[in-house]
Amino acid sequence: MAMNLALIDILACPVCKGKLKYDKTGERLICTFDQLAYRLSNNIPVLLANEATPLSSEECEKWRS
């Protein structure tokens, strides 16, 4: 079961309150501004700043386009 894509429009990064992008392959939500990835647990976003994974600049650039 995949994440409900309609939810992405109402979710925001807990750090900057910016828009998140869904990474289907990695099952995570991406904040390009803060360069953070938030994991999904049982298709539920874990939007806790202290559990976010930092993204490399290269990986973040591919999400900005």
CHARMM-style PDB file with segment names, atoms N, HN, CA, C and O in Angstrom:
ATOM      1  N   MET     1       0.852  -1.178   0.000  1.00  0.00      PROA
ATOM      2  CA  MET     1       0.000   0.000   0.000  1.00  0.00      PROA
ATOM      3  C   MET     1       0.894   1.236   0.000  1.00  0.00      PROA
ATOM      4  O   MET     1       1.813   1.339   0.812  1.00  0.00      PROA
ATOM      5  N   ALA     2       0.633   2.156  -0.891  1.00  0.00      PROA
ATOM      6  HN  ALA     2      -0.114   2.072  -1.551  1.00  0.00      PROA
ATOM      7  CA  ALA     2       1.427   3.380  -1.003  1.00  0.00      PROA
ATOM      8  C   ALA     2       0.803   4.494  -0.183  1.00  0.00      PROA
ATOM      9  O   ALA     2      -0.349   4.424   0.245  1.00  0.00      PROA
ATOM     10  N   MET     3       1.601   5.509   0.016  1.00  0.00      PROA
ATOM     11  HN  MET     3       2.537   5.566  -0.332  1.00  0.00      PROA
ATOM     12  CA  MET     3       1.119   6.670   0.758  1.00  0.00      PROA
ATOM     13  C   MET     3       0.027   7.388  -0.034  1.00  0.00      PROA
ATOM     14  O   MET     3       0.084   7.444  -1.263  1.00  0.00      PROA
ATOM     15  N   ASN     4      -0.947   7.925   0.655  1.00  0.00      PROA
ATOM     16  HN  ASN     4      -0.993   7.880   1.653  1.00  0.00      PROA
ATOM     17  CA  ASN     4      -2.018   8.685   0.026  1.00  0.00      PROA
ATOM     18  C   ASN     4      -1.429   9.983  -0.528  1.00  0.00      PROA
ATOM     19  O   ASN     4      -1.048  10.871   0.235  1.00  0.00      PROA
ATOM     20  N   LEU     5      -1.356  10.090  -1.838  1.00  0.00      PROA
ATOM     21  HN  LEU     5      -1.666   9.369  -2.458  1.00  0.00      PROA
ATOM     22  CA  LEU     5      -0.707  11.238  -2.478  1.00  0.00      PROA
ATOM     23  C   LEU     5      -1.464  12.548  -2.248  1.00  0.00      PROA
ATOM     24  O   LEU     5      -0.867  13.618  -2.366  1.00  0.00      PROA
ATOM     25  N   ALA     6      -2.735  12.498  -1.929  1.00  0.00      PROA
ATOM     26  HN  ALA     6      -3.220  11.628  -1.833  1.00  0.00      PROA
ATOM     27  CA  ALA     6      -3.492  13.717  -1.641  1.00  0.00      PROA
ATOM     28  C   ALA     6      -2.999  14.387  -0.357  1.00  0.00      PROA
ATOM     29  O   ALA     6      -3.157  15.595  -0.185  1.00  0.00      PROA
ATOM     30  N   LEU     7      -2.409  13.611   0.531  1.00  0.00      PROA
ATOM     31  HN  LEU     7      -2.281  12.629   0.391  1.00  0.00      PROA
ATOM     32  CA  LEU     7      -1.898  14.163   1.788  1.00  0.00      PROA
ATOM     33  C   LEU     7      -0.661  15.033   1.591  1.00  0.00      PROA
ATOM     34  O   LEU     7      -0.403  15.934   2.388  1.00  0.00      PROA
ATOM     35  N   ILE     8       0.096  14.771   0.542  1.00  0.00      PROA
ATOM     36  HN  ILE     8      -0.114  14.039  -0.106  1.00  0.00      PROA
ATOM     37  CA  ILE     8       1.337  15.517   0.322  1.00  0.00      PROA
ATOM     38  C   ILE     8       1.063  17.009   0.167  1.00  0.00      PROA
ATOM     39  O   ILE     8       1.884  17.836   0.565  1.00  0.00      PROA
ATOM     40  N   ASP     9      -0.085  17.357  -0.410  1.00  0.00      PROA
ATOM     41  HN  ASP     9      -0.752  16.685  -0.733  1.00  0.00      PROA
ATOM     42  CA  ASP     9      -0.418  18.771  -0.592  1.00  0.00      PROA
ATOM     43  C   ASP     9      -0.653  19.507   0.721  1.00  0.00      PROA
ATOM     44  O   ASP     9      -0.508  20.728   0.778  1.00  0.00      PROA
ATOM     45  N   ILE    10      -1.012  18.787   1.771  1.00  0.00      PROA
ATOM     46  HN  ILE    10      -1.131  17.795   1.725  1.00  0.00      PROA
ATOM     47  CA  ILE    10      -1.283  19.467   3.044  1.00  0.00      PROA
ATOM     48  C   ILE    10      -0.166  19.290   4.072  1.00  0.00      PROA
ATOM     49  O   ILE    10      -0.166  19.950   5.111  1.00  0.00      PROA
ATOM     50  N   LEU    11       0.781  18.404   3.785  1.00  0.00      PROA
ATOM     51  HN  LEU    11       0.782  17.868   2.941  1.00  0.00      PROA
ATOM     52  CA  LEU    11       1.910  18.206   4.698  1.00  0.00      PROA
ATOM     53  C   LEU    11       2.980  19.270   4.464  1.00  0.00      PROA
ATOM     54  O   LEU    11       3.140  19.771   3.351  1.00  0.00      PROA
ATOM     55  N   ALA    12       3.700  19.604   5.512  1.00  0.00      PROA
ATOM     56  HN  ALA    12       3.570  19.197   6.416  1.00  0.00      PROA
ATOM     57  CA  ALA    12       4.777  20.591   5.418  1.00  0.00      PROA
ATOM     58  C   ALA    12       5.967  20.126   6.241  1.00  0.00      PROA
ATOM     59  O   ALA    12       5.830  19.363   7.198  1.00  0.00      PROA
ATOM     60  N   CYS    13       7.123  20.602   5.847  1.00  0.00      PROA
ATOM     61  HN  CYS    13       7.235  21.221   5.069  1.00  0.00      PROA
ATOM     62  CA  CYS    13       8.340  20.314   6.594  1.00  0.00      PROA
ATOM     63  C   CYS    13       8.210  20.920   7.993  1.00  0.00      PROA
ATOM     64  O   CYS    13       7.844  22.089   8.114  1.00  0.00      PROA
ATOM     65  N   PRO    14       8.497  20.166   9.040  1.00  0.00      PROA
ATOM     66  CA  PRO    14       8.377  20.700  10.395  1.00  0.00      PROA
ATOM     67  C   PRO    14       9.425  21.764  10.724  1.00  0.00      PROA
ATOM     68  O   PRO    14       9.257  22.523  11.679  1.00  0.00      PROA
ATOM     69  N   VAL    15      10.494  21.823   9.946  1.00  0.00      PROA
ATOM     70  HN  VAL    15      10.630  21.207   9.170  1.00  0.00      PROA
ATOM     71  CA  VAL    15      11.562  22.788  10.218  1.00  0.00      PROA
ATOM     72  C   VAL    15      11.258  24.131   9.558  1.00  0.00      PROA
ATOM     73  O   VAL    15      11.230  25.164  10.227  1.00  0.00      PROA
ATOM     74  N   CYS    16      11.030  24.114   8.234  1.00  0.00      PROA
ATOM     75  HN  CYS    16      11.053  23.275   7.690  1.00  0.00      PROA
ATOM     76  CA  CYS    16      10.857  25.381   7.501  1.00  0.00      PROA
ATOM     77  C   CYS    16       9.414  25.640   7.082  1.00  0.00      PROA
ATOM     78  O   CYS    16       9.112  26.719   6.573  1.00  0.00      PROA
ATOM     79  N   LYS    17       8.530  24.693   7.282  1.00  0.00      PROA
ATOM     80  HN  LYS    17       8.776  23.816   7.696  1.00  0.00      PROA
ATOM     81  CA  LYS    17       7.112  24.763   6.888  1.00  0.00      PROA
ATOM     82  C   LYS    17       6.932  24.789   5.377  1.00  0.00      PROA
ATOM     83  O   LYS    17       5.889  25.206   4.875  1.00  0.00      PROA
ATOM     84  N   GLY    18       7.965  24.335   4.650  1.00  0.00      PROA
ATOM     85  HN  GLY    18       8.813  23.996   5.058  1.00  0.00      PROA
ATOM     86  CA  GLY    18       7.916  24.308   3.192  1.00  0.00      PROA
ATOM     87  C   GLY    18       7.267  23.040   2.654  1.00  0.00      PROA
ATOM     88  O   GLY    18       6.955  22.107   3.394  1.00  0.00      PROA
ATOM     89  N   LYS    19       7.081  23.041   1.361  1.00  0.00      PROA
ATOM     90  HN  LYS    19       7.335  23.799   0.759  1.00  0.00      PROA
ATOM     91  CA  LYS    19       6.458  21.924   0.657  1.00  0.00      PROA
ATOM     92  C   LYS    19       7.393  20.709   0.617  1.00  0.00      PROA
ATOM     93  O   LYS    19       8.609  20.848   0.486  1.00  0.00      PROA
ATOM     94  N   LEU    20       6.807  19.537   0.730  1.00  0.00      PROA
ATOM     95  HN  LEU    20       5.819  19.424   0.836  1.00  0.00      PROA
ATOM     96  CA  LEU    20       7.558  18.290   0.680  1.00  0.00      PROA
ATOM     97  C   LEU    20       7.294  17.573  -0.639  1.00  0.00      PROA
ATOM     98  O   LEU    20       6.233  17.729  -1.244  1.00  0.00      PROA
ATOM     99  N   LYS    21       8.273  16.787  -1.074  1.00  0.00      PROA
ATOM    100  HN  LYS    21       9.135  16.661  -0.583  1.00  0.00      PROA
ATOM    101  CA  LYS    21       8.135  15.981  -2.284  1.00  0.00      PROA
ATOM    102  C   LYS    21       8.223  14.520  -1.892  1.00  0.00      PROA
ATOM    103  O   LYS    21       8.958  14.147  -0.977  1.00  0.00      PROA
ATOM    104  N   TYR    22       7.456  13.692  -2.605  1.00  0.00      PROA
ATOM    105  HN  TYR    22       6.859  13.995  -3.348  1.00  0.00      PROA
ATOM    106  CA  TYR    22       7.392  12.268  -2.289  1.00  0.00      PROA
ATOM    107  C   TYR    22       8.375  11.488  -3.132  1.00  0.00      PROA
ATOM    108  O   TYR    22       8.346  11.565  -4.361  1.00  0.00      PROA
ATOM    109  N   ASP    23       9.235  10.744  -2.488  1.00  0.00      PROA
ATOM    110  HN  ASP    23       9.259  10.681  -1.490  1.00  0.00      PROA
ATOM    111  CA  ASP    23      10.188   9.855  -3.149  1.00  0.00      PROA
ATOM    112  C   ASP    23       9.612   8.446  -3.100  1.00  0.00      PROA
ATOM    113  O   ASP    23       9.686   7.771  -2.073  1.00  0.00      PROA
ATOM    114  N   LYS    24       9.032   8.005  -4.229  1.00  0.00      PROA
ATOM    115  HN  LYS    24       8.972   8.554  -5.063  1.00  0.00      PROA
ATOM    116  CA  LYS    24       8.389   6.689  -4.280  1.00  0.00      PROA
ATOM    117  C   LYS    24       9.387   5.557  -4.089  1.00  0.00      PROA
ATOM    118  O   LYS    24       9.080   4.555  -3.444  1.00  0.00      PROA
ATOM    119  N   THR    25      10.573   5.716  -4.645  1.00  0.00      PROA
ATOM    120  HN  THR    25      10.823   6.531  -5.169  1.00  0.00      PROA
ATOM    121  CA  THR    25      11.546   4.629  -4.572  1.00  0.00      PROA
ATOM    122  C   THR    25      12.114   4.464  -3.172  1.00  0.00      PROA
ATOM    123  O   THR    25      12.353   3.342  -2.726  1.00  0.00      PROA
ATOM    124  N   GLY    26      12.331   5.568  -2.479  1.00  0.00      PROA
ATOM    125  HN  GLY    26      12.138   6.479  -2.841  1.00  0.00      PROA
ATOM    126  CA  GLY    26      12.901   5.499  -1.142  1.00  0.00      PROA
ATOM    127  C   GLY    26      11.874   5.511  -0.037  1.00  0.00      PROA
ATOM    128  O   GLY    26      12.219   5.402   1.139  1.00  0.00      PROA
ATOM    129  N   GLU    27      10.571   5.647  -0.419  1.00  0.00      PROA
ATOM    130  HN  GLU    27      10.291   5.735  -1.375  1.00  0.00      PROA
ATOM    131  CA  GLU    27       9.509   5.717   0.573  1.00  0.00      PROA
ATOM    132  C   GLU    27       9.816   6.755   1.648  1.00  0.00      PROA
ATOM    133  O   GLU    27       9.907   6.445   2.836  1.00  0.00      PROA
ATOM    134  N   ARG    28       9.970   7.991   1.193  1.00  0.00      PROA
ATOM    135  HN  ARG    28       9.896   8.242   0.228  1.00  0.00      PROA
ATOM    136  CA  ARG    28      10.268   9.081   2.130  1.00  0.00      PROA
ATOM    137  C   ARG    28       9.772  10.394   1.550  1.00  0.00      PROA
ATOM    138  O   ARG    28       9.451  10.481   0.364  1.00  0.00      PROA
ATOM    139  N   LEU    29       9.712  11.407   2.391  1.00  0.00      PROA
ATOM    140  HN  LEU    29       9.972  11.337   3.354  1.00  0.00      PROA
ATOM    141  CA  LEU    29       9.343  12.755   1.976  1.00  0.00      PROA
ATOM    142  C   LEU    29      10.587  13.625   2.016  1.00  0.00      PROA
ATOM    143  O   LEU    29      11.386  13.536   2.949  1.00  0.00      PROA
ATOM    144  N   ILE    30      10.750  14.470   0.999  1.00  0.00      PROA
ATOM    145  HN  ILE    30      10.102  14.543   0.242  1.00  0.00      PROA
ATOM    146  CA  ILE    30      11.959  15.259   0.812  1.00  0.00      PROA
ATOM    147  C   ILE    30      11.661  16.742   0.991  1.00  0.00      PROA
ATOM    148  O   ILE    30      10.697  17.259   0.427  1.00  0.00      PROA
ATOM    149  N   CYS    31      12.489  17.423   1.775  1.00  0.00      PROA
ATOM    150  HN  CYS    31      13.272  17.003   2.233  1.00  0.00      PROA
ATOM    151  CA  CYS    31      12.474  18.886   1.873  1.00  0.00      PROA
ATOM    152  C   CYS    31      13.761  19.371   1.208  1.00  0.00      PROA
ATOM    153  O   CYS    31      14.855  19.171   1.736  1.00  0.00      PROA
ATOM    154  N   THR    32      13.621  20.011   0.045  1.00  0.00      PROA
ATOM    155  HN  THR    32      12.733  20.173  -0.384  1.00  0.00      PROA
ATOM    156  CA  THR    32      14.814  20.457  -0.673  1.00  0.00      PROA
ATOM    157  C   THR    32      15.436  21.684  -0.021  1.00  0.00      PROA
ATOM    158  O   THR    32      16.646  21.883  -0.127  1.00  0.00      PROA
ATOM    159  N   PHE    33      14.651  22.499   0.640  1.00  0.00      PROA
ATOM    160  HN  PHE    33      13.668  22.338   0.725  1.00  0.00      PROA
ATOM    161  CA  PHE    33      15.192  23.706   1.281  1.00  0.00      PROA
ATOM    162  C   PHE    33      16.144  23.351   2.416  1.00  0.00      PROA
ATOM    163  O   PHE    33      17.254  23.876   2.493  1.00  0.00      PROA
ATOM    164  N   ASP    34      15.708  22.465   3.288  1.00  0.00      PROA
ATOM    165  HN  ASP    34      14.806  22.038   3.226  1.00  0.00      PROA
ATOM    166  CA  ASP    34      16.528  22.056   4.443  1.00  0.00      PROA
ATOM    167  C   ASP    34      17.427  20.861   4.131  1.00  0.00      PROA
ATOM    168  O   ASP    34      18.250  20.470   4.958  1.00  0.00      PROA
ATOM    169  N   GLN    35      17.274  20.295   2.965  1.00  0.00      PROA
ATOM    170  HN  GLN    35      16.605  20.613   2.293  1.00  0.00      PROA
ATOM    171  CA  GLN    35      18.030  19.111   2.541  1.00  0.00      PROA
ATOM    172  C   GLN    35      17.868  17.965   3.531  1.00  0.00      PROA
ATOM    173  O   GLN    35      18.840  17.390   4.021  1.00  0.00      PROA
ATOM    174  N   LEU    36      16.589  17.651   3.811  1.00  0.00      PROA
ATOM    175  HN  LEU    36      15.800  18.118   3.413  1.00  0.00      PROA
ATOM    176  CA  LEU    36      16.256  16.585   4.753  1.00  0.00      PROA
ATOM    177  C   LEU    36      15.276  15.608   4.118  1.00  0.00      PROA
ATOM    178  O   LEU    36      14.477  15.979   3.258  1.00  0.00      PROA
ATOM    179  N   ALA    37      15.350  14.357   4.554  1.00  0.00      PROA
ATOM    180  HN  ALA    37      15.999  14.055   5.252  1.00  0.00      PROA
ATOM    181  CA  ALA    37      14.399  13.327   4.136  1.00  0.00      PROA
ATOM    182  C   ALA    37      13.714  12.782   5.382  1.00  0.00      PROA
ATOM    183  O   ALA    37      14.361  12.487   6.387  1.00  0.00      PROA
ATOM    184  N   TYR    38      12.395  12.655   5.296  1.00  0.00      PROA
ATOM    185  HN  TYR    38      11.870  12.895   4.479  1.00  0.00      PROA
ATOM    186  CA  TYR    38      11.598  12.121   6.398  1.00  0.00      PROA
ATOM    187  C   TYR    38      11.071  10.750   5.986  1.00  0.00      PROA
ATOM    188  O   TYR    38      10.479  10.606   4.917  1.00  0.00      PROA
ATOM    189  N   ARG    39      11.280   9.768   6.815  1.00  0.00      PROA
ATOM    190  HN  ARG    39      11.760   9.885   7.684  1.00  0.00      PROA
ATOM    191  CA  ARG    39      10.882   8.397   6.496  1.00  0.00      PROA
ATOM    192  C   ARG    39       9.372   8.205   6.681  1.00  0.00      PROA
ATOM    193  O   ARG    39       8.688   8.999   7.327  1.00  0.00      PROA
ATOM    194  N   LEU    40       8.894   7.126   6.087  1.00  0.00      PROA
ATOM    195  HN  LEU    40       9.450   6.481   5.561  1.00  0.00      PROA
ATOM    196  CA  LEU    40       7.517   6.698   6.282  1.00  0.00      PROA
ATOM    197  C   LEU    40       7.545   5.427   7.112  1.00  0.00      PROA
ATOM    198  O   LEU    40       8.366   4.539   6.885  1.00  0.00      PROA
ATOM    199  N   SER    41       6.650   5.353   8.064  1.00  0.00      PROA
ATOM    200  HN  SER    41       5.983   6.074   8.249  1.00  0.00      PROA
ATOM    201  CA  SER    41       6.517   4.151   8.880  1.00  0.00      PROA
ATOM    202  C   SER    41       5.090   3.629   8.693  1.00  0.00      PROA
ATOM    203  O   SER    41       4.128   4.263   9.126  1.00  0.00      PROA
ATOM    204  N   ASN    42       4.964   2.476   8.047  1.00  0.00      PROA
ATOM    205  HN  ASN    42       5.745   1.960   7.695  1.00  0.00      PROA
ATOM    206  CA  ASN    42       3.639   1.935   7.714  1.00  0.00      PROA
ATOM    207  C   ASN    42       2.804   2.946   6.935  1.00  0.00      PROA
ATOM    208  O   ASN    42       1.610   3.114   7.183  1.00  0.00      PROA
ATOM    209  N   ASN    43       3.466   3.621   5.979  1.00  0.00      PROA
ATOM    210  HN  ASN    43       4.436   3.485   5.777  1.00  0.00      PROA
ATOM    211  CA  ASN    43       2.848   4.634   5.120  1.00  0.00      PROA
ATOM    212  C   ASN    43       2.392   5.879   5.870  1.00  0.00      PROA
ATOM    213  O   ASN    43       1.577   6.648   5.361  1.00  0.00      PROA
ATOM    214  N   ILE    44       2.906   6.077   7.057  1.00  0.00      PROA
ATOM    215  HN  ILE    44       3.569   5.453   7.471  1.00  0.00      PROA
ATOM    216  CA  ILE    44       2.610   7.276   7.843  1.00  0.00      PROA
ATOM    217  C   ILE    44       3.894   8.084   7.946  1.00  0.00      PROA
ATOM    218  O   ILE    44       4.913   7.562   8.398  1.00  0.00      PROA
ATOM    219  N   PRO    45       3.866   9.367   7.529  1.00  0.00      PROA
ATOM    220  CA  PRO    45       5.076  10.192   7.589  1.00  0.00      PROA
ATOM    221  C   PRO    45       5.520  10.433   9.029  1.00  0.00      PROA
ATOM    222  O   PRO    45       4.709  10.751   9.898  1.00  0.00      PROA
ATOM    223  N   VAL    46       6.812  10.278   9.264  1.00  0.00      PROA
ATOM    224  HN  VAL    46       7.471  10.020   8.558  1.00  0.00      PROA
ATOM    225  CA  VAL    46       7.407  10.566  10.566  1.00  0.00      PROA
ATOM    226  C   VAL    46       8.062  11.945  10.422  1.00  0.00      PROA
ATOM    227  O   VAL    46       9.233  12.052  10.056  1.00  0.00      PROA
ATOM    228  N   LEU    47       7.301  12.976  10.710  1.00  0.00      PROA
ATOM    229  HN  LEU    47       6.350  12.888  11.007  1.00  0.00      PROA
ATOM    230  CA  LEU    47       7.757  14.354  10.504  1.00  0.00      PROA
ATOM    231  C   LEU    47       8.363  14.928  11.786  1.00  0.00      PROA
ATOM    232  O   LEU    47       7.896  15.934  12.321  1.00  0.00      PROA
ATOM    233  N   LEU    48       9.393  14.274  12.251  1.00  0.00      PROA
ATOM    234  HN  LEU    48       9.772  13.457  11.816  1.00  0.00      PROA
ATOM    235  CA  LEU    48      10.132  14.722  13.421  1.00  0.00      PROA
ATOM    236  C   LEU    48      11.514  15.162  12.962  1.00  0.00      PROA
ATOM    237  O   LEU    48      12.253  14.381  12.363  1.00  0.00      PROA
ATOM    238  N   ALA    49      11.859  16.405  13.242  1.00  0.00      PROA
ATOM    239  HN  ALA    49      11.259  17.040  13.729  1.00  0.00      PROA
ATOM    240  CA  ALA    49      13.132  16.959  12.774  1.00  0.00      PROA
ATOM    241  C   ALA    49      14.326  16.149  13.271  1.00  0.00      PROA
ATOM    242  O   ALA    49      15.310  15.996  12.549  1.00  0.00      PROA
ATOM    243  N   ASN    50      14.252  15.639  14.476  1.00  0.00      PROA
ATOM    244  HN  ASN    50      13.452  15.764  15.063  1.00  0.00      PROA
ATOM    245  CA  ASN    50      15.396  14.894  15.022  1.00  0.00      PROA
ATOM    246  C   ASN    50      15.533  13.492  14.427  1.00  0.00      PROA
ATOM    247  O   ASN    50      16.540  12.826  14.663  1.00  0.00      PROA
ATOM    248  N   GLU    51      14.545  13.034  13.663  1.00  0.00      PROA
ATOM    249  HN  GLU    51      13.726  13.576  13.471  1.00  0.00      PROA
ATOM    250  CA  GLU    51      14.631  11.734  13.001  1.00  0.00      PROA
ATOM    251  C   GLU    51      14.840  11.862  11.491  1.00  0.00      PROA
ATOM    252  O   GLU    51      14.888  10.854  10.786  1.00  0.00      PROA
ATOM    253  N   ALA    52      14.962  13.073  10.998  1.00  0.00      PROA
ATOM    254  HN  ALA    52      14.923  13.892  11.570  1.00  0.00      PROA
ATOM    255  CA  ALA    52      15.168  13.288   9.563  1.00  0.00      PROA
ATOM    256  C   ALA    52      16.588  12.895   9.174  1.00  0.00      PROA
ATOM    257  O   ALA    52      17.516  12.966   9.980  1.00  0.00      PROA
ATOM    258  N   THR    53      16.733  12.484   7.926  1.00  0.00      PROA
ATOM    259  HN  THR    53      15.980  12.426   7.271  1.00  0.00      PROA
ATOM    260  CA  THR    53      18.023  12.095   7.387  1.00  0.00      PROA
ATOM    261  C   THR    53      18.539  13.208   6.484  1.00  0.00      PROA
ATOM    262  O   THR    53      17.818  13.641   5.585  1.00  0.00      PROA
ATOM    263  N   PRO    54      19.762  13.685   6.694  1.00  0.00      PROA
ATOM    264  CA  PRO    54      20.311  14.719   5.813  1.00  0.00      PROA
ATOM    265  C   PRO    54      20.549  14.176   4.405  1.00  0.00      PROA
ATOM    266  O   PRO    54      20.926  13.018   4.229  1.00  0.00      PROA
ATOM    267  N   LEU    55      20.323  15.032   3.407  1.00  0.00      PROA
ATOM    268  HN  LEU    55      20.017  15.973   3.550  1.00  0.00      PROA
ATOM    269  CA  LEU    55      20.560  14.678   2.012  1.00  0.00      PROA
ATOM    270  C   LEU    55      21.839  15.338   1.530  1.00  0.00      PROA
ATOM    271  O   LEU    55      22.191  16.430   1.976  1.00  0.00      PROA
ATOM    272  N   SER    56      22.526  14.678   0.624  1.00  0.00      PROA
ATOM    273  HN  SER    56      22.240  13.792   0.261  1.00  0.00      PROA
ATOM    274  CA  SER    56      23.696  15.298   0.003  1.00  0.00      PROA
ATOM    275  C   SER    56      23.220  16.395  -0.947  1.00  0.00      PROA
ATOM    276  O   SER    56      22.068  16.394  -1.382  1.00  0.00      PROA
ATOM    277  N   SER    57      24.103  17.318  -1.261  1.00  0.00      PROA
ATOM    278  HN  SER    57      25.039  17.320  -0.908  1.00  0.00      PROA
ATOM    279  CA  SER    57      23.767  18.402  -2.186  1.00  0.00      PROA
ATOM    280  C   SER    57      23.372  17.852  -3.548  1.00  0.00      PROA
ATOM    281  O   SER    57      22.450  18.365  -4.182  1.00  0.00      PROA
ATOM    282  N   GLU    58      24.066  16.807  -4.003  1.00  0.00      PROA
ATOM    283  HN  GLU    58      24.815  16.390  -3.488  1.00  0.00      PROA
ATOM    284  CA  GLU    58      23.774  16.210  -5.304  1.00  0.00      PROA
ATOM    285  C   GLU    58      22.384  15.585  -5.324  1.00  0.00      PROA
ATOM    286  O   GLU    58      21.632  15.756  -6.284  1.00  0.00      PROA
ATOM    287  N   GLU    59      22.049  14.859  -4.258  1.00  0.00      PROA
ATOM    288  HN  GLU    59      22.660  14.721  -3.479  1.00  0.00      PROA
ATOM    289  CA  GLU    59      20.745  14.223  -4.197  1.00  0.00      PROA
ATOM    290  C   GLU    59      19.639  15.269  -4.116  1.00  0.00      PROA
ATOM    291  O   GLU    59      18.579  15.104  -4.721  1.00  0.00      PROA
ATOM    292  N   CYS    60      19.879  16.320  -3.387  1.00  0.00      PROA
ATOM    293  HN  CYS    60      20.740  16.454  -2.896  1.00  0.00      PROA
ATOM    294  CA  CYS    60      18.886  17.383  -3.245  1.00  0.00      PROA
ATOM    295  C   CYS    60      18.659  18.114  -4.568  1.00  0.00      PROA
ATOM    296  O   CYS    60      17.531  18.501  -4.871  1.00  0.00      PROA
ATOM    297  N   GLU    61      19.708  18.307  -5.351  1.00  0.00      PROA
ATOM    298  HN  GLU    61      20.624  17.992  -5.104  1.00  0.00      PROA
ATOM    299  CA  GLU    61      19.589  18.991  -6.639  1.00  0.00      PROA
ATOM    300  C   GLU    61      18.647  18.266  -7.586  1.00  0.00      PROA
ATOM    301  O   GLU    61      17.914  18.912  -8.334  1.00  0.00      PROA
ATOM    302  N   LYS    62      18.652  16.950  -7.569  1.00  0.00      PROA
ATOM    303  HN  LYS    62      19.248  16.426  -6.961  1.00  0.00      PROA
ATOM    304  CA  LYS    62      17.771  16.206  -8.475  1.00  0.00      PROA
ATOM    305  C   LYS    62      16.305  16.417  -8.110  1.00  0.00      PROA
ATOM    306  O   LYS    62      15.436  16.289  -8.973  1.00  0.00      PROA
ATOM    307  N   TRP    63      16.010  16.737  -6.850  1.00  0.00      PROA
ATOM    308  HN  TRP    63      16.716  16.841  -6.149  1.00  0.00      PROA
ATOM    309  CA  TRP    63      14.633  16.966  -6.410  1.00  0.00      PROA
ATOM    310  C   TRP    63      14.170  18.396  -6.648  1.00  0.00      PROA
ATOM    311  O   TRP    63      12.968  18.664  -6.632  1.00  0.00      PROA
ATOM    312  N   ARG    64      15.083  19.301  -6.864  1.00  0.00      PROA
ATOM    313  HN  ARG    64      16.059  19.083  -6.877  1.00  0.00      PROA
ATOM    314  CA  ARG    64      14.716  20.710  -7.083  1.00  0.00      PROA
ATOM    315  C   ARG    64      14.114  20.956  -8.451  1.00  0.00      PROA
ATOM    316  O   ARG    64      13.387  21.932  -8.632  1.00  0.00      PROA
ATOM    317  N   SER    65      14.393  20.108  -9.407  1.00  0.00      PROA
ATOM    318  HN  SER    65      14.984  19.315  -9.259  1.00  0.00      PROA
ATOM    319  CA  SER    65      13.870  20.330 -10.760  1.00  0.00      PROA
ATOM    320  C   SER    65      12.455  19.807 -10.915  1.00  0.00      PROA
ATOM    321  OT1 SER    65      11.871  19.916 -11.993  1.00  0.00      PROA
TER     322      SER     65
END
